[in-house]
């Protein structure tokens, strides 16, 4: 062997643009799908994306990209990714970032930025997106050096997913995206080890459970996020403790489970609100005492002690003091609790009696479509593959009250932020993430108009979302409040000049049809679910139909308003 | 009553803004702010804060600050009468 042949061949370091390095990072982090909209400052990234194996879903408004990424994260548990250019592209993401922050959805948003030399000079399409988004992200970065990209990307994905998930923003100046750099060293993602459970707190919680006479299991969205569904169900079943759910907690315990009393809160079930009011112990799992759930805090669960189990220590004691707090792994905590079933037979019987007495009725008089019955029927027809992607308004509350949910991550709803326009892009993302699921976008005539352009996205990619558009030609929930609390002073809620939604959908190339009468509901559901591509059912409903029950503003949850069916 | 909070935070873009923005958004006035660079790539920040109303819990604020990415250490300091 001569000296020349003994040389070890050293490959020259591969040179990539910063944008190329970012795309490589996305690939290494396992990202398969991103949602975005190109523009000037983000063009280097789009240049690099074109040669990658990553599927880019071109939405028609950046807000939809953010909602879609949020829904991808909620559906899969992976980090959803959205991309926008600087300036208006970036600002259009903000509602989606806030949505993901409020509802703890894992998400990374990448924004283009003007070149570093002109940052701070009011350059074309320049905004301080880092500063503008600080309150609505878990963390954020401006990348000033392309060599930082691997570290920033790995950190961002870790931060978005770890503990209580949330959105992370990465702002990428155009010159950094364009600069050539070595293919960087990608640090191995940390696998954070869950902190040891506080054995003393767990024991204290167990003592509380055994001593309680009227315990209630309070199920929040954190159960699904923590992957603690199995542990929750096992705990519920070995203890027999009655359970209620927050809007985001629906499905962790199947809504058809005998122990599930219903959703609590403003539009919650009377049996659920009564149980919480009369409880002497709340076992709060992954919930944050949102005001829509608690009503007036000073009248909420007045006789209850609280065990609060949550991944986020900052939620403990924020709104309601906890006698026992356990922070950390929710599933592991629940597995150690309820070793003996508490003797609460009479309490269980009482809550079951209330559940039966206040069960919803679906035999509304008349020939009009009765939305609660329709929603119940479509969720039952779709079965365990049912995923609801809800917008915001009356339809959202009816869906929460009446749809059947048998698993977490199957109820996509803008719970904390209440962002109209969430439903359609969320549904598209959910269907792309889980093509085998039956994804139904439940929307209203107000909400659909907030992101109706995404019909084009559904059509372009052949995403078979089923859109159930409940049209009362009003901003229904606002109308309801004006009727009940503003002396029927109906102000700016009339949408009776809506476009013909069937024609609109068809103009986008989406199959559509109308349901006007109750007798059309059954065949309509069948047709909608059987459609092979995206399909919209435009359902006419009574404009004066309200969501019941209702806790009036400023009242405690026990002061619910009810109604009887309006006789035709 | 003014309570003091002593933090050490990363010297990273937006880190100070993130900290003081959180304190104000969560319902506290900032009456005192002192900052100096540390040699380890960090910043030492001392805040004197006062609750806007009686519903604001200082301990919860501390935990909210503690969960910010880039906050290395936080300690509650002395109380001072206004």
HADDOCK unambig.tbl for C-alpha pairs under 7 A between the chains (distance, minus, plus):
assign (segid A and resid 134 and name CA) (segid B and resid 18 and name CA) 6.08 0.50 0.50
assign (segid A and resid 139 and name CA) (segid B and resid 69 and name CA) 6.35 0.50 0.50
assign (segid A and resid 313 and name CA) (segid B and resid 63 and name CA) 6.59 0.50 0.50
assign (segid A and resid 314 and name CA) (segid B and resid 60 and name CA) 5.89 0.50 0.50
assign (segid A and resid 314 and name CA) (segid B and resid 63 and name CA) 4.86 0.50 0.50
assign (segid A and resid 314 and name CA) (segid B and resid 64 and name CA) 5.18 0.50 0.50
assign (segid A and resid 317 and name CA) (segid B and resid 60 and name CA) 6.89 0.50 0.50
assign (segid A and resid 318 and name CA) (segid B and resid 60 and name CA) 5.92 0.50 0.50
